[in-house]
Amino acid sequence: MMIISKIEDMEAMRNIEEIIDLSDGIMIARGDLGMNVHIETLMGLEKHMIELCNKKHKFVITATQMLDSMTHNV
């Protein structure tokens, strides 16, 4: 069984290295994280997490909520 940690708030960001070390990979919850941090910093945080995971040979899932219009206007 694999452990995938969902990163969704600043508490997780403050502990990101320990979380990555204890997990098989992380899932960056862009929607949740975007509600908890300034949108201007979101991409930088994402890049930082991806770089840390790559360095530690862990995988990263970037998840985002689909807009309603994306499900109806295909």
All heavy atoms as a GROMACS GRO file, in nm:
protein
  582
    1MET      N    1   0.084  -0.117   0.000
    1MET     CA    2   0.000   0.000   0.000
    1MET      C    3   0.090   0.125   0.000
    1MET      O    4   0.190   0.130   0.070
    1MET     CB    5  -0.089   0.001   0.123
    1MET     CG    6  -0.180   0.120   0.126
    1MET     SD    7  -0.286   0.132   0.273
    1MET     CE    8  -0.353  -0.030   0.286
    2MET      N    9   0.051   0.222  -0.079
    2MET     CA   10   0.128   0.346  -0.088
    2MET      C   11   0.060   0.456  -0.007
    2MET      O   12  -0.062   0.458   0.007
    2MET     CB   13   0.141   0.390  -0.232
    2MET     CG   14   0.214   0.289  -0.318
    2MET     SD   15   0.236   0.346  -0.485
    2MET     CE   16   0.386   0.438  -0.464
    3ILE      N   17   0.140   0.548   0.044
    3ILE     CA   18   0.089   0.664   0.116
    3ILE      C   19   0.104   0.786   0.027
    3ILE      O   20   0.216   0.823  -0.012
    3ILE     CB   21   0.164   0.686   0.248
    3ILE    CG1   22   0.140   0.566   0.340
    3ILE    CG2   23   0.120   0.816   0.314
    3ILE    CD1   24   0.220   0.568   0.468
    4ILE      N   25  -0.009   0.848  -0.007
    4ILE     CA   26  -0.013   0.970  -0.087
    4ILE      C   27  -0.066   1.079   0.005
    4ILE      O   28  -0.179   1.071   0.053
    4ILE     CB   29  -0.107   0.957  -0.209
    4ILE    CG1   30  -0.085   0.829  -0.286
    4ILE    CG2   31  -0.096   1.082  -0.298
    4ILE    CD1   32   0.054   0.809  -0.337
    5SER      N   33   0.014   1.182   0.028
    5SER     CA   34  -0.027   1.290   0.117
    5SER      C   35  -0.086   1.405   0.036
    5SER      O   36  -0.026   1.450  -0.060
    5SER     CB   37   0.092   1.340   0.199
    5SER     OG   38   0.142   1.236   0.280
    6LYS      N   39  -0.204   1.450   0.078
    6LYS     CA   40  -0.271   1.561   0.011
    6LYS      C   41  -0.222   1.692   0.073
    6LYS      O   42  -0.236   1.714   0.193
    6LYS     CB   43  -0.422   1.548   0.027
    6LYS     CG   44  -0.500   1.658  -0.043
    6LYS     CD   45  -0.650   1.638  -0.022
    6LYS     CE   46  -0.730   1.748  -0.086
    6LYS     NZ   47  -0.873   1.737  -0.050
    7ILE      N   48  -0.167   1.779  -0.011
    7ILE     CA   49  -0.116   1.907   0.035
    7ILE      C   50  -0.219   2.013   0.000
    7ILE      O   51  -0.245   2.040  -0.117
    7ILE     CB   52   0.020   1.940  -0.032
    7ILE    CG1   53   0.118   1.823  -0.017
    7ILE    CG2   54   0.076   2.070   0.023
    7ILE    CD1   55   0.149   1.782   0.125
    8GLU      N   56  -0.279   2.073   0.104
    8GLU     CA   57  -0.390   2.164   0.080
    8GLU      C   58  -0.387   2.292   0.161
    8GLU      O   59  -0.476   2.376   0.146
    8GLU     CB   60  -0.524   2.092   0.102
    8GLU     CG   61  -0.542   2.041   0.243
    8GLU     CD   62  -0.669   1.959   0.260
    8GLU    OE1   63  -0.745   1.944   0.164
    8GLU    OE2   64  -0.691   1.911   0.372
    9ASP      N   65  -0.288   2.311   0.249
    9ASP     CA   66  -0.286   2.434   0.328
    9ASP      C   67  -0.144   2.469   0.371
    9ASP      O   68  -0.049   2.396   0.344
    9ASP     CB   69  -0.379   2.424   0.449
    9ASP     CG   70  -0.345   2.308   0.542
    9ASP    OD1   71  -0.227   2.266   0.546
    9ASP    OD2   72  -0.436   2.258   0.609
   10MET      N   73  -0.130   2.583   0.437
   10MET     CA   74   0.003   2.632   0.476
   10MET      C   75   0.065   2.546   0.586
   10MET      O   76   0.187   2.540   0.596
   10MET     CB   77  -0.005   2.778   0.518
   10MET     CG   78  -0.018   2.874   0.400
   10MET     SD   79   0.104   2.847   0.268
   10MET     CE   80   0.255   2.891   0.350
   11GLU      N   81  -0.014   2.481   0.667
   11GLU     CA   82   0.043   2.391   0.767
   11GLU      C   83   0.121   2.280   0.698
   11GLU      O   84   0.232   2.245   0.738
   11GLU     CB   85  -0.065   2.332   0.856
   11GLU     CG   86  -0.010   2.240   0.963
   11GLU     CD   87  -0.116   2.184   1.055
   11GLU    OE1   88  -0.234   2.218   1.040
   11GLU    OE2   89  -0.077   2.104   1.142
   12ALA      N   90   0.064   2.226   0.591
   12ALA     CA   91   0.135   2.123   0.514
   12ALA      C   92   0.260   2.182   0.450
   12ALA      O   93   0.365   2.116   0.446
   12ALA     CB   94   0.043   2.065   0.407
   13MET      N   95   0.252   2.305   0.401
   13MET     CA   96   0.369   2.367   0.339
   13MET      C   97   0.482   2.387   0.439
   13MET      O   98   0.598   2.369   0.406
   13MET     CB   99   0.332   2.502   0.274
   13MET     CG  100   0.252   2.490   0.147
   13MET     SD  101   0.332   2.388   0.020
   13MET     CE  102   0.492   2.464   0.006
   14ARG      N  103   0.447   2.423   0.563
   14ARG     CA  104   0.550   2.442   0.666
   14ARG      C  105   0.621   2.311   0.699
   14ARG      O  106   0.734   2.312   0.747
   14ARG     CB  107   0.488   2.502   0.792
   14ARG     CG  108   0.458   2.650   0.780
   14ARG     CD  109   0.418   2.711   0.912
   14ARG     NE  110   0.286   2.666   0.957
   14ARG     CZ  111   0.171   2.719   0.919
   14ARG    NH1  112   0.169   2.820   0.835
   14ARG    NH2  113   0.056   2.672   0.966
   15ASN      N  114   0.554   2.199   0.675
   15ASN     CA  115   0.609   2.067   0.707
   15ASN      C  116   0.635   1.984   0.582
   15ASN      O  117   0.643   1.861   0.590
   15ASN     CB  118   0.512   1.993   0.799
   15ASN     CG  119   0.492   2.065   0.929
   15ASN    OD1  120   0.585   2.082   1.005
   15ASN    ND2  121   0.370   2.113   0.953
   16ILE      N  122   0.649   2.049   0.467
   16ILE     CA  123   0.650   1.977   0.339
   16ILE      C  124   0.764   1.876   0.328
   16ILE      O  125   0.743   1.766   0.278
   16ILE     CB  126   0.648   2.075   0.218
   16ILE    CG1  127   0.619   1.999   0.089
   16ILE    CG2  128   0.777   2.155   0.210
   16ILE    CD1  129   0.485   1.934   0.083
   17GLU      N  130   0.882   1.909   0.374
   17GLU     CA  131   0.994   1.814   0.360
   17GLU      C  132   0.970   1.688   0.442
   17GLU      O  133   0.993   1.577   0.394
   17GLU     CB  134   1.126   1.881   0.396
   17GLU     CG  135   1.164   1.984   0.293
   17GLU     CD  136   1.313   2.010   0.287
   17GLU    OE1  137   1.390   1.912   0.289
   17GLU    OE2  138   1.349   2.128   0.278
   18GLU      N  139   0.921   1.703   0.563
   18GLU     CA  140   0.890   1.586   0.647
   18GLU      C  141   0.777   1.504   0.586
   18GLU      O  142   0.782   1.380   0.585
   18GLU     CB  143   0.854   1.630   0.788
   18GLU     CG  144   0.829   1.513   0.881
   18GLU     CD  145   0.796   1.556   1.022
   18GLU    OE1  146   0.776   1.677   1.047
   18GLU    OE2  147   0.789   1.467   1.108
   19ILE      N  148   0.676   1.572   0.534
   19ILE     CA  149   0.563   1.501   0.470
   19ILE      C  150   0.613   1.421   0.350
   19ILE      O  151   0.577   1.304   0.334
   19ILE     CB  152   0.454   1.601   0.428
   19ILE    CG1  153   0.385   1.659   0.552
   19ILE    CG2  154   0.351   1.534   0.337
   19ILE    CD1  155   0.291   1.775   0.524
   20ILE      N  156   0.695   1.482   0.267
   20ILE     CA  157   0.749   1.412   0.150
   20ILE      C  158   0.833   1.292   0.194
   20ILE      O  159   0.822   1.183   0.138
   20ILE     CB  160   0.830   1.507   0.060
   20ILE    CG1  161   0.736   1.609  -0.005
   20ILE    CG2  162   0.908   1.430  -0.046
   20ILE    CD1  163   0.807   1.722  -0.076
   21ASP      N  164   0.916   1.312   0.297
   21ASP     CA  165   1.001   1.201   0.346
   21ASP      C  166   0.918   1.083   0.394
   21ASP      O  167   0.957   0.968   0.376
   21ASP     CB  168   1.092   1.249   0.459
   21ASP     CG  169   1.204   1.339   0.412
   21ASP    OD1  170   1.236   1.337   0.290
   21ASP    OD2  171   1.260   1.413   0.496
   22LEU      N  172   0.802   1.109   0.453
   22LEU     CA  173   0.719   1.003   0.511
   22LEU      C  174   0.616   0.946   0.414
   22LEU      O  175   0.544   0.853   0.448
   22LEU     CB  176   0.647   1.055   0.636
   22LEU     CG  177   0.739   1.095   0.752
   22LEU    CD1  178   0.660   1.164   0.862
   22LEU    CD2  179   0.813   0.973   0.806
   23SER      N  180   0.611   1.001   0.293
   23SER     CA  181   0.511   0.959   0.194
   23SER      C  182   0.578   0.895   0.074
   23SER      O  183   0.696   0.919   0.047
   23SER     CB  184   0.432   1.081   0.145
   23SER     OG  185   0.376   1.151   0.252
   24ASP      N  186   0.499   0.817   0.000
   24ASP     CA  187   0.548   0.765  -0.129
   24ASP      C  188   0.537   0.871  -0.237
   24ASP      O  189   0.608   0.867  -0.337
   24ASP     CB  190   0.467   0.641  -0.169
   24ASP     CG  191   0.490   0.527  -0.071
   24ASP    OD1  192   0.606   0.487  -0.054
   24ASP    OD2  193   0.393   0.482  -0.010
   25GLY      N  194   0.446   0.966  -0.218
   25GLY     CA  195   0.426   1.076  -0.311
   25GLY      C  196   0.328   1.174  -0.251
   25GLY      O  197   0.272   1.149  -0.145
   26ILE      N  198   0.310   1.286  -0.319
   26ILE     CA  199   0.214   1.386  -0.271
   26ILE      C  200   0.115   1.421  -0.381
   26ILE      O  201   0.143   1.404  -0.500
   26ILE     CB  202   0.283   1.514  -0.220
   26ILE    CG1  203   0.357   1.587  -0.333
   26ILE    CG2  204   0.374   1.484  -0.103
   26ILE    CD1  205   0.406   1.726  -0.296
   27MET      N  206  -0.001   1.469  -0.339
   27MET     CA  207  -0.099   1.524  -0.430
   27MET      C  208  -0.116   1.670  -0.394
   27MET      O  209  -0.154   1.703  -0.280
   27MET     CB  210  -0.234   1.454  -0.420
   27MET     CG  211  -0.336   1.514  -0.516
   27MET     SD  212  -0.499   1.438  -0.507
   27MET     CE  213  -0.558   1.503  -0.354
   28ILE      N  214  -0.083   1.758  -0.486
   28ILE     CA  215  -0.101   1.901  -0.465
   28ILE      C  216  -0.246   1.934  -0.500
   28ILE      O  217  -0.285   1.924  -0.616
   28ILE     CB  218  -0.004   1.983  -0.552
   28ILE    CG1  219   0.141   1.942  -0.522
   28ILE    CG2  220  -0.026   2.132  -0.529
   28ILE    CD1  221   0.242   2.001  -0.620
   29ALA      N  222  -0.322   1.973  -0.400
   29ALA     CA  223  -0.463   2.008  -0.421
   29ALA      C  224  -0.468   2.158  -0.453
   29ALA      O  225  -0.480   2.242  -0.364
   29ALA     CB  226  -0.544   1.975  -0.297
   30ARG      N  227  -0.458   2.190  -0.581
   30ARG     CA  228  -0.448   2.330  -0.623
   30ARG      C  229  -0.567   2.414  -0.579
   30ARG      O  230  -0.551   2.528  -0.536
   30ARG     CB  231  -0.435   2.339  -0.774
   30ARG     CG  232  -0.308   2.277  -0.826
   30ARG     CD  233  -0.292   2.298  -0.975
   30ARG     NE  234  -0.238   2.433  -0.993
   30ARG     CZ  235  -0.278   2.517  -1.088
   30ARG    NH1  236  -0.370   2.481  -1.173
   30ARG    NH2  237  -0.225   2.636  -1.097
   31GLY      N  238  -0.686   2.359  -0.587
   31GLY     CA  239  -0.805   2.435  -0.548
   31GLY      C  240  -0.804   2.467  -0.400
   31GLY      O  241  -0.824   2.582  -0.360
   32ASP      N  242  -0.779   2.367  -0.317
   32ASP     CA  243  -0.775   2.388  -0.173
   32ASP      C  244  -0.659   2.479  -0.135
   32ASP      O  245  -0.676   2.572  -0.055
   32ASP     CB  246  -0.761   2.255  -0.098
   32ASP     CG  247  -0.880   2.165  -0.115
   32ASP    OD1  248  -0.992   2.217  -0.132
   32ASP    OD2  249  -0.862   2.042  -0.114
   33LEU      N  250  -0.543   2.453  -0.190
   33LEU     CA  251  -0.426   2.534  -0.158
   33LEU      C  252  -0.447   2.679  -0.203
   33LEU      O  253  -0.412   2.773  -0.132
   33LEU     CB  254  -0.302   2.474  -0.224
   33LEU     CG  255  -0.166   2.526  -0.178
   33LEU    CD1  256  -0.149   2.508  -0.028
   33LEU    CD2  257  -0.054   2.453  -0.252
   34GLY      N  258  -0.508   2.696  -0.319
   34GLY     CA  259  -0.537   2.830  -0.370
   34GLY      C  260  -0.632   2.909  -0.283
   34GLY      O  261  -0.631   3.032  -0.284
   35MET      N  262  -0.714   2.840  -0.207
   35MET     CA  263  -0.806   2.907  -0.114
   35MET      C  264  -0.734   2.950   0.014
   35MET      O  265  -0.784   3.034   0.088
   35MET     CB  266  -0.923   2.815  -0.077
   35MET     CG  267  -1.010   2.775  -0.194
   35MET     SD  268  -1.096   2.913  -0.269
   35MET     CE  269  -1.212   2.952  -0.140
   36ASN      N  270  -0.618   2.891   0.039
   36ASN     CA  271  -0.546   2.916   0.164
   36ASN      C  272  -0.421   3.001   0.148
   36ASN      O  273  -0.359   3.038   0.248
   36ASN     CB  274  -0.508   2.782   0.229
   36ASN     CG  275  -0.629   2.709   0.280
   36ASN    OD1  276  -0.694   2.755   0.371
   36ASN    ND2  277  -0.662   2.596   0.220
   37VAL      N  278  -0.378   3.027   0.026
   37VAL     CA  279  -0.259   3.109   0.002
   37VAL      C  280  -0.293   3.214  -0.106
   37VAL      O  281  -0.390   3.197  -0.179
   37VAL     CB  282  -0.137   3.026  -0.043
   37VAL    CG1  283  -0.101   2.922   0.060
   37VAL    CG2  284  -0.160   2.962  -0.178
   38HIS      N  285  -0.212   3.316  -0.113
   38HIS     CA  286  -0.233   3.415  -0.218
   38HIS      C  287  -0.208   3.351  -0.353
   38HIS      O  288  -0.110   3.278  -0.372
   38HIS     CB  289  -0.139   3.534  -0.199
   38HIS     CG  290  -0.170   3.614  -0.076
   38HIS    ND1  291  -0.282   3.692  -0.066
   38HIS    CD2  292  -0.104   3.626   0.041
   38HIS    CE1  293  -0.284   3.749   0.053
   38HIS    NE2  294  -0.177   3.710   0.120
   39ILE      N  295  -0.294   3.378  -0.447
   39ILE     CA  296  -0.286   3.316  -0.580
   39ILE      C  297  -0.152   3.346  -0.647
   39ILE      O  298  -0.100   3.265  -0.722
   39ILE     CB  299  -0.406   3.359  -0.668
   39ILE    CG1  300  -0.418   3.270  -0.791
   39ILE    CG2  301  -0.398   3.505  -0.705
   39ILE    CD1  302  -0.462   3.130  -0.762
   40GLU      N  303  -0.093   3.462  -0.614
   40GLU     CA  304   0.035   3.500  -0.673
   40GLU      C  305   0.148   3.406  -0.631
   40GLU      O  306   0.247   3.392  -0.702
   40GLU     CB  307   0.073   3.644  -0.634
   40GLU     CG  308  -0.023   3.749  -0.684
   40GLU     CD  309  -0.144   3.769  -0.593
   40GLU    OE1  310  -0.142   3.724  -0.476
   40GLU    OE2  311  -0.243   3.827  -0.641
   41THR      N  312   0.134   3.342  -0.516
   41THR     CA  313   0.240   3.254  -0.467
   41THR      C  314   0.215   3.107  -0.499
   41THR      O  315   0.303   3.024  -0.479
   41THR     CB  316   0.257   3.269  -0.314
   41THR    OG1  317   0.135   3.230  -0.250
   41THR    CG2  318   0.292   3.410  -0.276
   42LEU      N  319   0.095   3.075  -0.546
   42LEU     CA  320   0.057   2.935  -0.569
   42LEU      C  321   0.153   2.862  -0.664
   42LEU      O  322   0.200   2.753  -0.633
   42LEU     CB  323  -0.086   2.925  -0.620
   42LEU     CG  324  -0.141   2.784  -0.643
   42LEU    CD1  325  -0.136   2.702  -0.515
   42LEU    CD2  326  -0.283   2.791  -0.697
   43MET      N  327   0.184   2.924  -0.778
   43MET     CA  328   0.272   2.857  -0.874
   43MET      C  329   0.412   2.835  -0.818
   43MET      O  330   0.474   2.731  -0.842
   43MET     CB  331   0.278   2.934  -1.005
   43MET     CG  332   0.155   2.916  -1.089
   43MET     SD  333   0.182   2.980  -1.253
   43MET     CE  334   0.040   3.083  -1.271
   44GLY      N  335   0.462   2.930  -0.742
   44GLY     CA  336   0.594   2.915  -0.680
   44GLY      C  337   0.596   2.801  -0.579
   44GLY      O  338   0.693   2.725  -0.573
   45LEU      N  339   0.490   2.790  -0.501
   45LEU     CA  340   0.480   2.681  -0.404
   45LEU      C  341   0.474   2.546  -0.476
   45LEU      O  342   0.539   2.449  -0.434
   45LEU     CB  343   0.357   2.699  -0.315
   45LEU     CG  344   0.359   2.816  -0.218
   45LEU    CD1  345   0.224   2.830  -0.149
   45LEU    CD2  346   0.470   2.798  -0.116
   46GLU      N  347   0.394   2.541  -0.582
   46GLU     CA  348   0.384   2.418  -0.661
   46GLU      C  349   0.521   2.377  -0.715
   46GLU      O  350   0.561   2.261  -0.705
   46GLU     CB  351   0.292   2.440  -0.781
   46GLU     CG  352   0.152   2.395  -0.760
   46GLU     CD  353   0.073   2.408  -0.888
   46GLU    OE1  354   0.030   2.519  -0.920
   46GLU    OE2  355   0.055   2.304  -0.954
   47LYS      N  356   0.591   2.473  -0.774
   47LYS     CA  357   0.723   2.446  -0.830
   47LYS      C  358   0.818   2.395  -0.722
   47LYS      O  359   0.892   2.299  -0.744
   47LYS     CB  360   0.778   2.572  -0.896
   47LYS     CG  361   0.909   2.552  -0.965
   47LYS     CD  362   0.954   2.677  -1.037
   47LYS     CE  363   1.088   2.651  -1.104
   47LYS     NZ  364   1.134   2.767  -1.180
   48HIS      N  365   0.814   2.456  -0.605
   48HIS     CA  366   0.901   2.415  -0.495
   48HIS      C  367   0.871   2.270  -0.454
   48HIS      O  368   0.964   2.190  -0.436
   48HIS     CB  369   0.880   2.510  -0.377
   48HIS     CG  370   0.956   2.473  -0.255
   48HIS    ND1  371   1.094   2.478  -0.247
   48HIS    CD2  372   0.913   2.429  -0.133
   48HIS    CE1  373   1.132   2.438  -0.127
   48HIS    NE2  374   1.025   2.408  -0.057
   49MET      N  375   0.742   2.236  -0.441
   49MET     CA  376   0.706   2.099  -0.402
   49MET      C  377   0.749   1.998  -0.507
   49MET      O  378   0.799   1.890  -0.474
   49MET     CB  379   0.555   2.090  -0.378
   49MET     CG  380   0.510   2.159  -0.252
   49MET     SD  381   0.334   2.135  -0.219
   49MET     CE  382   0.264   2.263  -0.323
   50ILE      N  383   0.730   2.032  -0.634
   50ILE     CA  384   0.769   1.942  -0.742
   50ILE      C  385   0.919   1.920  -0.743
   50ILE      O  386   0.967   1.807  -0.756
   50ILE     CB  387   0.717   1.995  -0.878
   50ILE    CG1  388   0.564   1.985  -0.882
   50ILE    CG2  389   0.780   1.919  -0.994
   50ILE    CD1  390   0.499   2.061  -0.996
   51GLU      N  391   0.996   2.029  -0.723
   51GLU     CA  392   1.141   2.016  -0.718
   51GLU      C  393   1.186   1.929  -0.601
   51GLU      O  394   1.275   1.845  -0.616
   51GLU     CB  395   1.206   2.155  -0.709
   51GLU     CG  396   1.197   2.233  -0.838
   51GLU     CD  397   1.242   2.377  -0.825
   51GLU    OE1  398   1.261   2.426  -0.710
   51GLU    OE2  399   1.259   2.442  -0.930
   52LEU      N  400   1.124   1.948  -0.483
   52LEU     CA  401   1.159   1.864  -0.368
   52LEU      C  402   1.130   1.717  -0.394
   52LEU      O  403   1.211   1.630  -0.361
   52LEU     CB  404   1.082   1.910  -0.244
   52LEU     CG  405   1.128   2.038  -0.176
   52LEU    CD1  406   1.031   2.077  -0.065
   52LEU    CD2  407   1.268   2.022  -0.120
   53CYS      N  408   1.014   1.690  -0.452
   53CYS     CA  409   0.979   1.551  -0.482
   53CYS      C  410   1.074   1.490  -0.584
   53CYS      O  411   1.116   1.375  -0.568
   53CYS     CB  412   0.834   1.542  -0.532
   53CYS     SG  413   0.713   1.558  -0.400
   54ASN      N  414   1.107   1.565  -0.686
   54ASN     CA  415   1.202   1.514  -0.786
   54ASN      C  416   1.336   1.483  -0.722
   54ASN      O  417   1.397   1.379  -0.750
   54ASN     CB  418   1.219   1.614  -0.900
   54ASN     CG  419   1.099   1.618  -0.991
   54ASN    OD1  420   1.021   1.524  -1.000
   54ASN    ND2  421   1.083   1.729  -1.060
   55LYS      N  422   1.382   1.571  -0.635
   55LYS     CA  423   1.511   1.552  -0.567
   55LYS      C  424   1.509   1.427  -0.479
   55LYS      O  425   1.607   1.355  -0.469
   55LYS     CB  426   1.542   1.676  -0.484
   55LYS     CG  427   1.679   1.676  -0.420
   55LYS     CD  428   1.708   1.811  -0.356
   55LYS     CE  429   1.693   1.797  -0.208
   55LYS     NZ  430   1.725   1.919  -0.134
   56LYS      N  431   1.394   1.400  -0.418
   56LYS     CA  432   1.381   1.286  -0.326
   56LYS      C  433   1.326   1.161  -0.396
   56LYS      O  434   1.295   1.062  -0.331
   56LYS     CB  435   1.292   1.325  -0.208
   56LYS     CG  436   1.352   1.435  -0.122
   56LYS     CD  437   1.253   1.481  -0.017
   56LYS     CE  438   1.308   1.595   0.065
   56LYS     NZ  439   1.393   1.550   0.174
   57HIS      N  440   1.310   1.168  -0.528
   57HIS     CA  441   1.260   1.056  -0.609
   57HIS      C  442   1.122   1.009  -0.564
   57HIS      O  443   1.094   0.890  -0.554
   57HIS     CB  444   1.360   0.939  -0.607
   57HIS     CG  445   1.496   0.978  -0.652
   57HIS    ND1  446   1.526   1.001  -0.784
   57HIS    CD2  447   1.609   1.004  -0.582
   57HIS    CE1  448   1.653   1.036  -0.794
   57HIS    NE2  449   1.706   1.040  -0.673
   58LYS      N  450   1.036   1.107  -0.537
   58LYS     CA  451   0.896   1.081  -0.501
   58LYS      C  452   0.809   1.134  -0.614
   58LYS      O  453   0.847   1.224  -0.687
   58LYS     CB  454   0.859   1.152  -0.371
   58LYS     CG  455   0.949   1.121  -0.252
   58LYS     CD  456   0.928   0.981  -0.202
   58LYS     CE  457   1.020   0.952  -0.085
   58LYS     NZ  458   0.950   0.923   0.039
   59PHE      N  459   0.689   1.080  -0.629
   59PHE     CA  460   0.604   1.129  -0.737
   59PHE      C  461   0.509   1.237  -0.688
   59PHE      O  462   0.484   1.252  -0.569
   59PHE     CB  463   0.527   1.016  -0.806
   59PHE     CG  464   0.427   0.946  -0.720
   59PHE    CD1  465   0.299   0.995  -0.710
   59PHE    CD2  466   0.461   0.831  -0.651
   59PHE    CE1  467   0.205   0.931  -0.632
   59PHE    CE2  468   0.368   0.766  -0.573
   59PHE     CZ  469   0.240   0.817  -0.563
   60VAL      N  470   0.460   1.315  -0.784
   60VAL     CA  471   0.371   1.427  -0.755
   60VAL      C  472   0.249   1.418  -0.845
   60VAL      O  473   0.260   1.394  -0.964
   60VAL     CB  474   0.440   1.562  -0.785
   60VAL    CG1  475   0.350   1.678  -0.746
   60VAL    CG2  476   0.574   1.572  -0.715
   61ILE      N  477   0.132   1.437  -0.784
   61ILE     CA  478   0.007   1.448  -0.858
   61ILE      C  479  -0.040   1.592  -0.838
   61ILE      O  480  -0.048   1.639  -0.725
   61ILE     CB  481  -0.100   1.352  -0.804
   61ILE    CG1  482  -0.051   1.208  -0.811
   61ILE    CG2  483  -0.232   1.372  -0.876
   61ILE    CD1  484  -0.133   1.111  -0.727
   62THR      N  485  -0.069   1.660  -0.947
   62THR     CA  486  -0.126   1.794  -0.937
   62THR      C  487  -0.273   1.783  -0.972
   62THR      O  488  -0.307   1.746  -1.084
   62THR     CB  489  -0.055   1.893  -1.031
   62THR    OG1  490   0.085   1.892  -1.001
   62THR    CG2  491  -0.109   2.033  -1.014
   63ALA      N  492  -0.358   1.813  -0.874
   63ALA     CA  493  -0.502   1.798  -0.894
   63ALA      C  494  -0.570   1.934  -0.888
   63ALA      O  495  -0.532   2.019  -0.809
   63ALA     CB  496  -0.560   1.707  -0.786
   64THR      N  497  -0.669   1.950  -0.970
   64THR     CA  498  -0.747   2.073  -0.969
   64THR      C  499  -0.893   2.038  -0.995
   64THR      O  500  -0.922   1.938  -1.060
   64THR     CB  501  -0.694   2.175  -1.073
   64THR    OG1  502  -0.759   2.298  -1.053
   64THR    CG2  503  -0.715   2.127  -1.214
   65GLN      N  504  -0.980   2.119  -0.944
   65GLN     CA  505  -1.122   2.097  -0.964
   65GLN      C  506  -1.159   2.147  -1.104
   65GLN      O  507  -1.119   2.255  -1.145
   65GLN     CB  508  -1.203   2.173  -0.860
   65GLN     CG  509  -1.351   2.152  -0.871
   65GLN     CD  510  -1.426   2.225  -0.761
   65GLN    OE1  511  -1.368   2.291  -0.676
   65GLN    NE2  512  -1.556   2.212  -0.762
   66MET      N  513  -1.235   2.066  -1.175
   66MET     CA  514  -1.280   2.109  -1.308
   66MET      C  515  -1.392   2.210  -1.292
   66MET      O  516  -1.477   2.197  -1.206
   66MET     CB  517  -1.330   1.989  -1.390
   66MET     CG  518  -1.219   1.896  -1.431
   66MET     SD  519  -1.279   1.765  -1.538
   66MET     CE  520  -1.322   1.856  -1.684
   67LEU      N  521  -1.389   2.311  -1.378
   67LEU     CA  522  -1.499   2.406  -1.381
   67LEU      C  523  -1.622   2.339  -1.440
   67LEU      O  524  -1.612   2.252  -1.526
   67LEU     CB  525  -1.462   2.527  -1.467
   67LEU     CG  526  -1.342   2.609  -1.419
   67LEU    CD1  527  -1.308   2.713  -1.524
   67LEU    CD2  528  -1.372   2.672  -1.285
   68ASP      N  529  -1.737   2.378  -1.392
   68ASP     CA  530  -1.862   2.322  -1.443
   68ASP      C  531  -1.870   2.337  -1.593
   68ASP      O  532  -1.914   2.245  -1.664
   68ASP     CB  533  -1.980   2.389  -1.374
   68ASP     CG  534  -2.112   2.322  -1.410
   68ASP    OD1  535  -2.121   2.198  -1.398
   68ASP    OD2  536  -2.205   2.394  -1.450
   69SER      N  537  -1.826   2.450  -1.645
   69SER     CA  538  -1.832   2.473  -1.790
   69SER      C  539  -1.745   2.374  -1.868
   69SER      O  540  -1.774   2.342  -1.982
   69SER     CB  541  -1.791   2.616  -1.824
   69SER     OG  542  -1.658   2.638  -1.786
   70MET      N  543  -1.640   2.322  -1.802
   70MET     CA  544  -1.552   2.226  -1.869
   70MET      C  545  -1.619   2.092  -1.886
   70MET      O  546  -1.585   2.015  -1.975
   70MET     CB  547  -1.422   2.210  -1.791
   70MET     CG  548  -1.338   2.337  -1.788
   70MET     SD  549  -1.200   2.324  -1.673
   70MET     CE  550  -1.089   2.221  -1.766
   71THR      N  551  -1.716   2.063  -1.800
   71THR     CA  552  -1.784   1.933  -1.810
   71THR      C  553  -1.900   1.936  -1.905
   71THR      O  554  -1.946   1.833  -1.952
   71THR     CB  555  -1.834   1.887  -1.671
   71THR    OG1  556  -1.930   1.980  -1.621
   71THR    CG2  557  -1.719   1.874  -1.573
   72HIS      N  558  -1.950   2.056  -1.938
   72HIS     CA  559  -2.066   2.069  -2.027
   72HIS      C  560  -2.032   2.120  -2.165
   72HIS      O  561  -2.105   2.097  -2.259
   72HIS     CB  562  -2.172   2.160  -1.964
   72HIS     CG  563  -2.226   2.108  -1.835
   72HIS    ND1  564  -2.292   1.987  -1.824
   72HIS    CD2  565  -2.222   2.158  -1.711
   72HIS    CE1  566  -2.327   1.966  -1.700
   72HIS    NE2  567  -2.286   2.068  -1.627
   73ASN      N  568  -1.924   2.191  -2.180
   73ASN     CA  569  -1.887   2.253  -2.308
   73ASN      C  570  -1.765   2.185  -2.367
   73ASN      O  571  -1.661   2.246  -2.387
   73ASN     CB  572  -1.859   2.404  -2.289
   73ASN     CG  573  -1.979   2.477  -2.234
   73ASN    OD1  574  -2.091   2.444  -2.268
   73ASN    ND2  575  -1.955   2.574  -2.150
   74VAL      N  576  -1.778   2.059  -2.396
   74VAL     CA  577  -1.664   1.981  -2.446
   74VAL      C  578  -1.640   2.009  -2.592
   74VAL      O  579  -1.718   2.025  -2.674
   74VAL     CB  580  -1.686   1.830  -2.422
   74VAL    CG1  581  -1.569   1.752  -2.471
   74VAL    CG2  582  -1.713   1.807  -2.277
   0.00000   0.00000   0.00000
